[in-house]
Amino acid sequence: MGRYIVMDIVFYGNSLNYDQGSGNYQELKKITKWDGRQYTLVSRYALRYSLLETARKMGLWDIADGSMFQRHGEGDQKVIQPSDEILLSGEILKYPEFDLFGYLITSTTPQNFKEAPVKISHAVSLTPFRYDALFNANIGLANRMRKITGEMEPNPFTAEEHETYYLYTAVIDVDNIGKIEVYLAKTVKEGNKQRTMNSVEIRKDDKGNIDFKIQYRGKNEPLEFKYQKDRDDSIYLSRLILPFKEKDKKVKFPEELKNSIAIEFNDNAGALIIEYQLKDGKIKERVKELIKAIVNLKRSIKGREEDLSPKLMVVGIYKNNPYKTYKDKIFLVDEYCEEEYDEIIEEPVENGKKIKIKHIVSKSKKPVFEININGAEIKELSENEVINFIDAIFDNENDELSEVKIFYDPSIECRIIGKNEKKQHQSSE
């Protein structure tokens, strides 16, 4: 079943994701749920973008620059995608945005893709949208122009607003992080002609770099690319499947290459397959960097910097066990909290002191989160606490693992309600 980390996350934010809208009316993205009411959402694409930007600003990840991309397609159907060069060379693994969130490259035959090991749901508001909106206009700029043109012509617009708690889920498939397979078809089609792979030549230099030269019958130019060994040796070429018979003269490579790469021959295979991997230590490091980005998540939107760091996290780690999400078991309860206490007042009198006891009842309205779960430990949320908890999934001593822990921010109240127990934890004020 593999290893999985599942995080159900609650954060607080204001007007985080706008839709296309119409005219001068700016609409928030919304979704209608089973109760017939509309709720605002932050799309998984917006969350992913904010995660990448947060990690970049924190110095955790390098983001691929424009030179790493290409446009492929016909006419106005061209799409932006990673270039063939960074795919074939394995360099694509250097960038967490492709390793964690997947990719699709249509310019190769066959198409190459990686399913996202990190799957993020939309973040949906926990309270319904009440159609609050702000009317705005650029009065300041229009007034300055009025002094020149003599006309007052501002640009008015209305923007929807919603400030509330949001809930989303992130599922991390740990065993699919840090590895990719690259496919090159043995036979490609060009117009009405079929081009078959005629020869494969592989060379290795003194620095450990590996050059590939693949020739297709009927093509003048061979396909050439290079795996370049990086300084810290974090990416390595682990496996090679050649679509030929063993000792076929069409394949040439130095024998010592077998000492570092698992080389297989399969005459029935329809493609040459190259497998690249990250070292185990780098995989663990990449997962921890992702957790850090989630715990410190920020989003820049319309001149605001919104803090999307978690107020509540239900984190599960699973190894060779079915994983679970508690997304549908987290409830925001809207209720009044009442606190009663006695206050002692001392007043001086002629013969001594007069003591009064005043009974005070304090009422306040605050959000309370109820989680329907059994046997989960609850701890105050911190980056180190979460990272230390997920460390167990990288421990090779555990053949099986299924553990859930709840992390809360001191600003909220959290109640754990299970079938056999009822616990309550409230932050001190």
N, C-alpha and C positions, 0 to 999 in steps of 0.2 A: 504493500500500500504506500510505502514511502513516508517522507517526513513533511509535515505541514504546520505552519503557524497561522492561526486565525485570530484576527483582531476586530472586534465590534467597537466602534469608536463614536463617542458623542463630543461635539464641539459647539461653541457658541459663535455666531457671526451675524453680520448685517448685509443683506442685499449683495449676494456673492456671485451671481451668475445671470447675466441678462440674455434675453433671446433676441431674435432679429427685430421684433417690434414693427411699427408702421408709422410713417411720418415722424412727428415730433413726440411720439409716445414710446417710452422705453419700458418694455415688459420684462419681468423676471421669468426665468424658466420655471414651469409648473407642471405638476402631474396630478391627476385625479385618482384618489384611492377608493377602496371598497365602500367607504362611507359616503361617497358622492361629493366630498369636499376636496378643494384644491389645496395642494401643499407645494411650497417652493422647493427647488432642488439645485444642487451643485453637481453638474455632470461629472462622470468619471474622467472625462477628458480634461475638464478644468482642474480637477483634483490632481491628476497626473502631471499636468503642466506646472501647477503650483509646487508639487513635490520636487520636480526637477529644478525649478528655480530656487527653492529653499535650499536644496542640497548644494547647488552651485554657489550660492551666496555664502553658505557655511564652509565652503572649501572642501566638501566631502567628495564631490564628483566633478569630472570634466564632462562638459556637454559637447557633442559633435558640432563643429562649425560648418558653415555653408559649403565648404569644399568637399565634405563627406557625403553630399547628397547629389541626386540627379533627378531630372524630370523624364518620365517614360510614358509613352502612350501615343495616341494619334490626335491631331487637331486640338480641340479644347478639352479632350479627355486625358491630357497628360497629368500625372500625379507625381508628387514629390516622394522620393524613397531613398534609402541608403544606396550608395554607389556599388557597382559590381566589384570594384577594387577592394573596398574594405571588407566585403563579404568573403571573397576568394582568399584573401590573405589572412583571414581570421582576426583582423584588426577590429572588427565590429564588436568583439567581446570586450574590448577595453572600455566601452561606453555602457554604463548601467541602463541607460534609457532603452537600448535595444536588448540587452541581456535580460532585464527584468520585465519589460513591458512588450517585448516581441517586435516583429517586423514582417513585412511582406515585400519581396523584390520580384517584380514581374518581368524584368529585362533579361533574366536568365532562362535557359531551358533545361529542366522544368523550372517553374517558379520556385523560389526559395522562401521559406517562411519559418518563423519561430513562434509558437504559441506562447502567450505571456505567462511566465511562472508566477507573476504577481497580478492578481485579479482584484480590481477595485470596483465596488458598486457605486451608483449615484448616492450622494448624500442628500437625504430627504428630510425636510423640516419635521419636527415633532409637534408643531402646532399648525393649524390651518391658516391659509393666507386670508387676510381680512380686507384686502384691496386698499391698504394705506398707500399714499403717493405724495410726492413733493412736486410743486410747480416751481420751475426755475427759469431764469433768463440771464443772459450776459449783459446786464444793465450797465455795468462799469465800462465795458468796451464800447457799447452803443453810445453812451453819453460822451465819451471822448471823441467818437466819430461825428457826433452831432455838432460839435464845435467847428468842424471842418465842412461838413456837408449840409448842415442846417436841418437835417432830418434825424428823428429818433426811431431807429429800426432794430430793436433787439431781436434775438432768436429765442423765443420761448420754447420750453419743452417740459414734459411731465415724466417723472421717473418713479416706478413702483418701488416700495420699500418694505422690507420684512426682516426684523431682527428677532432671532430665536435660536433654539438648539437644533442641531442637525445630527443625523445618525447615518453612518456608512460602515461597510465591512471590507476588510482587506484580507485576502487569502494568499499565503506565500507557499508555493510548491518548491521546497528547498532543493529537492533532488534534480530539478530541471534548471537550476541557476548555474551559470558558469560553464555551459557546454552548448555547442551548436553542431549541426551537420550540414554540410554544403553539398549540393547535388549538381552534377553536370551530366546531361543526357548523353548516352552512347551514340544515339542517332538523333540528329536535329533536322528540322524541315525548313528549307529555304525556297519559298515559292512552291513550285511543283516538284522540287528535287529533294531527295533524302541525302543527308551528309552523315557518314558514319565515322566514328572516332578511329583513326588509322594508326596513331602512335602516341605513346606517353613517355616523355623523358623527364626524369627527376634528378636534380643535382643538389648536393649539399656542400656549402663552403666551410672554411675553417672557423667562422664565427657562429656556425649553427643555422645560418639562413638556408632556406630550401627554395629552389627555383623549379617551377612547373612549366613544361612546354607541351601543349596538347595540339595535335594536328588532326583535322578532319579531312577526309577524302574529298577532293574537289575544291578545297579552300586554299587560296594562296597564302594567307596569313594565319599562322598558328595562334592559339590562345595562350598567352603567357602571363604568369603572375608569380608573386613571391610571398612566402611566409617569412617574415623578418622577426628574428628572435629579439624580444625586448630586454631591456637592461636587467630587470629583476626576475626575468624568466617566469612571469606569472601566467602567460598564455603559452600553451604548448600544443603541438600537433600530435594527437594521441592515436589516431587510427586512420587507415587508408584502405578502401575497398576498390580494387581495380576490376573492371568488367571484361577480363580476359582470362585465358587459361594460364596456370602457373608456368613460368619459364617461356612464355610467349615472347617472341623476338620483337613484338610491337612495343613491349614495355622495357624501359631501361632505367635502372637506378642503382646506386652503390650498395653493395651487400651490407655494409655497416649500418645502413639506415634501419635495418631490422632490429638493431639493438635499442633504438629509442622510439620506434613507431611500430604499432601492431599492423602489419601489412597482410591483407587477405586478397585472394583471387576468386572471382565468381563470374564465369563466362556467361551465366544466365542473367546476370544483373543488367538492368537497363540504364544504369548511371554509374559514373565514378563518384565515390562518396569520400569526403574529407571530414574528419571530426576534429574539432578544436575544443580545448578545455582550459578552465582556470584551475590553478592549484587549490586544494581544499582550504588552505588558510585564507586565500583571497575570497572564496565563497562566503565563509563565515564573516569576514570583514565587510563584504558587500551587504549582507543581510543586516548587520549591525548599523551600517551607514543608513540603510533604508529606515530602520526603526528610529534613528536619531532625527531624520528628516520628518517623519510622521509626528514625533513628539514635539518638534519645534516648528510645525507647519505654519507658514504665513501665505497670505494671498494679497497681491496688489491689484486694486480695481478702482477705477474712476477717482484717482487721486487719494485713495485710502489704502492703508496697510492694515489688513484684517488679520487678527491672531486666531488661527484655527487649531491651536494646540489642544490636545484632548482634555476634556473635563472628566471623562469617564472612559475607561478601557476595559473590556472583557477580553483577556488574552488566553488562548488555548494553544498548547503545543502537543502534537500528535506524531507518534512514530509507529508504523505498522498497525494503526487503529483508524477507524473511520473518524473524520474530523467533523466538528459541530460548529454551528454559529448560533449565537443567542440574540441575534438582531430582533427577532419577533418576541423576545422575552424581556425586553427593556422598555419600561413605561415611564413617561413623564407625568407625574401626578400633580395636579394644580390644587393646592389646599392651603388653608390657614394654619399656621403653627402658633400654638398658645403656650405661654410660659408663665407660671405663677411663682411668686416668691414673697417673703416678708422682709421689709426694710425697717431697721431699728433706728429711731431718731432720739437723740438726747437733747433736752432743753433745760437750761439752768433756771432754777427757781430760788426763792428766798432761803429755804432750809436745805438746799441740796440740788439734786437733779431730778428732772421728770423724764421718764422714758416712755416713748410712744412706739407702738408696733403698727406699721402700715402694710396692709396686704395689697400687693400690686399684681395686676394681670396684664401681661404684655402680649399683643397679637401682631403677627407679621405674616405677609404672604410670600412664600418662597417656593422654588421648584424642588420637588423631591423625586428622585429616580428609584423605581422599584425594579428589581431584577429577579426573575423567577428561575432560580438555579439551586442546586444542592451541593453542599460540601466544598464551596469555593472559598479560598482565603482572600481577604480584602486587605489592601495596603495603600498607603498614600502614594500618589503617582510621582515618580521621578524617572528621568532618563536611565539612570544606573539600575534602578529596581527592575525596570522592564527588560533591559539588556541582560542582566544577571539571570532573570527568570528563563529567557529563551535559550540561554547557554546550554541547558540540559539537552536540547535537541541535537547538539553537536557532539555529545558524549557517546562514544562508541560502546560504552559498557551497558547502555540501555538498549535491549532488543525491542522492547515495547514501551510506549509512553502515551499517556492520556491525562493531561493535567490542565486545570483552568485556574486562573488567578484574576482578581478584579483590582484595578488601580483607579483611585479617585483623586480628584483635585479637592483641596480643603474648602474651596468656595461652594461646594455643593453638598447636599445631603443624599445619602445612598442607603437604601434598604434592600437586604437580601431576603427573599422569600422563597423557601423551598417546601417540598411536600412534608418533610419531616422536621423542619426547623424554621425559625424566623429570627433573623438577626437584624440589628439596626446599628448603623454607624453614622454619627453626626459630627461634623467638624466643630471644633471649639471656637468660640468667638471671644 
